[in-house]
């Protein structure tokens, strides 16, 4: 089962949210429709980063690795790195 680590961004709150899921479409729907306590304060969450993994254990491990950094700068570098690599495809 393919799982993913994702980062959402809200302009309204100027905040990032890091999560993981094995059903990304459903999880993003719940974030946008106030189905998540952590993201219910804003309505403008956008997916800005995505990493795919072959199983849930790897995805959760990566999610925790990102969260442990407690660094907005690190998250911004991840996002920028993905944008840079998209330009080289």
C-alpha positions as a Markdown table, in Angstrom:
| # | Residue | x | y | z |
|---|---|---|---|---|
| 1 | Unk | 0.0 | 0.0 | 0.0 |
| 2 | Unk | 1.4 | 3.4 | -1.0 |
| 3 | Unk | 1.5 | 6.0 | 1.7 |
| 4 | Unk | 2.6 | 9.6 | 1.8 |
| 5 | Unk | 4.0 | 12.4 | 3.9 |
| 6 | Unk | 2.5 | 15.7 | 3.0 |
| 7 | Unk | 2.8 | 19.3 | 4.0 |
| 8 | Unk | -0.1 | 21.7 | 3.8 |
| 9 | Unk | 0.2 | 25.5 | 4.0 |
| 10 | Unk | -2.4 | 28.1 | 5.0 |
| 11 | Unk | -1.9 | 31.6 | 3.9 |
| 12 | Unk | -4.7 | 32.7 | 6.2 |
| 13 | Unk | -2.8 | 31.4 | 9.3 |
| 14 | Unk | 0.7 | 31.5 | 7.8 |
| 15 | Unk | 1.3 | 28.0 | 9.1 |
| 16 | Unk | 2.4 | 24.6 | 7.8 |
| 17 | Unk | 0.9 | 21.3 | 8.7 |
| 18 | Unk | 2.9 | 18.0 | 8.4 |
| 19 | Unk | 1.0 | 14.7 | 8.2 |
| 20 | Unk | 1.0 | 11.3 | 6.7 |
| 21 | Unk | -1.7 | 9.1 | 5.2 |
| 22 | Unk | -2.2 | 5.9 | 3.1 |
| 23 | Unk | -5.4 | 7.5 | 1.7 |
| 24 | Unk | -4.2 | 10.9 | 0.7 |
| 25 | Unk | -7.3 | 12.1 | -1.2 |
| 26 | Unk | -9.6 | 11.3 | 1.8 |
| 27 | Unk | -7.2 | 12.8 | 4.3 |
| 28 | Unk | -6.9 | 16.1 | 2.3 |
| 29 | Unk | -10.7 | 16.2 | 2.0 |
| 30 | Unk | -11.0 | 15.9 | 5.8 |
| 31 | Unk | -8.5 | 18.7 | 6.3 |
| 32 | Unk | -10.3 | 21.0 | 4.0 |
| 33 | Unk | -13.7 | 20.2 | 5.5 |
| 34 | Unk | -12.8 | 20.7 | 9.2 |
| 35 | Unk | -12.5 | 17.0 | 9.8 |
| 36 | Unk | -9.1 | 17.5 | 11.5 |
| 37 | Unk | -8.7 | 19.3 | 14.8 |
| 38 | Unk | -5.3 | 20.6 | 13.8 |
| 39 | Unk | -6.4 | 22.3 | 10.6 |
| 40 | Unk | -10.0 | 23.3 | 11.4 |
| 41 | Unk | -9.1 | 27.0 | 12.1 |
| 42 | Unk | -8.4 | 27.7 | 8.4 |
| 43 | Unk | -10.2 | 27.0 | 5.2 |
| 44 | Unk | -7.4 | 27.6 | 2.7 |
| 45 | Unk | -5.0 | 24.7 | 3.2 |
| 46 | Unk | -3.1 | 23.8 | 0.1 |
| 47 | Unk | -0.8 | 20.8 | -0.6 |
| 48 | Unk | 2.7 | 22.2 | -1.0 |
| 49 | Unk | 4.9 | 19.1 | -0.5 |
| 50 | Unk | 4.5 | 15.3 | -1.0 |
| 51 | Unk | 6.8 | 12.3 | -0.4 |
| 52 | Unk | 5.6 | 8.8 | -1.3 |
| 53 | Unk | 6.5 | 5.6 | 0.6 |
| 54 | Unk | 5.9 | 1.9 | 0.0 |
| 55 | Unk | 4.4 | 1.4 | 3.5 |
| 56 | Unk | 2.9 | 3.2 | 6.5 |
| 57 | Unk | 5.9 | 2.6 | 8.8 |
| 58 | Unk | 8.3 | 4.5 | 6.5 |
| 59 | Unk | 5.8 | 7.3 | 6.0 |
| 60 | Unk | 5.2 | 7.8 | 9.7 |
| 61 | Unk | 8.9 | 7.6 | 10.4 |
| 62 | Unk | 9.6 | 10.4 | 7.9 |
| 63 | Unk | 6.6 | 12.5 | 9.2 |
| 64 | Unk | 8.1 | 12.3 | 12.7 |
| 65 | Unk | 11.6 | 13.2 | 11.4 |
| 66 | Unk | 10.2 | 16.4 | 9.8 |
| 67 | Unk | 8.2 | 17.3 | 12.9 |
| 68 | Unk | 11.2 | 16.7 | 15.3 |
| 69 | Unk | 13.1 | 19.4 | 13.5 |
| 70 | Unk | 10.6 | 21.9 | 14.7 |
| 71 | Unk | 11.9 | 24.2 | 12.0 |
| 72 | Unk | 9.9 | 26.3 | 9.6 |
| 73 | Unk | 13.1 | 26.9 | 7.7 |
| 74 | Unk | 13.6 | 23.2 | 7.2 |
| 75 | Unk | 10.1 | 22.8 | 5.8 |
| 76 | Unk | 10.6 | 25.7 | 3.5 |
| 77 | Unk | 13.8 | 24.2 | 2.2 |
| 78 | Unk | 12.0 | 20.9 | 1.5 |
| 79 | Unk | 9.3 | 22.7 | -0.4 |
| 80 | Unk | 11.8 | 24.8 | -2.3 |
| 81 | Unk | 13.8 | 21.7 | -3.2 |
| 82 | Unk | 10.7 | 20.0 | -4.6 |
| 83 | Unk | 9.9 | 23.1 | -6.7 |
| 84 | Unk | 13.5 | 23.3 | -8.0 |
| 85 | Unk | 13.4 | 19.6 | -9.0 |
| 86 | Unk | 10.1 | 20.1 | -10.8 |
| 87 | Unk | 11.7 | 22.7 | -13.0 |
| 88 | Unk | 14.4 | 20.2 | -14.1 |
| 89 | Unk | 12.1 | 17.5 | -15.3 |
